[in-house]
Amino acid sequence: MSNQAPARILHPVERCGYVQVPVYGVLDRPASNGEVVGGAVIGGVIGNHISNGDNAGTLIGALIGGAIAGDQRKQERVIVDQATKYRCQTVYQ
């Protein structure tokens, strides 16, 4: 349609039909090995800093950091199924 076409009035029309929609669930998983190692590294750095470089402080910090990270559970929203729903929408023609 060119820009020079006359104005026209569009009327609302309801279009309905069946569509597939996702069904969500929650995946509850334990911490991964990488997350535990990351917690141990961060705990070791903090323990080293607090103990002014003492090896025992670094080790205790790493153990505590790894234990805390290992106790964490992750929850992720995931698609578990598909459902067929009847939906309508208004379009202008």
HELIX and SHEET records of a PDB file:
HELIX    1   1 ASN A   33  ILE A   50  1                                  18    
HELIX    2   2 ASN A   55  GLY A   70  1                                  16    
SHEET    1   A 2 PRO A  12  PRO A  30  0                                        
SHEET    2   A 2 ARG A  73  TYR A  92 -1                                        
END                                                                             
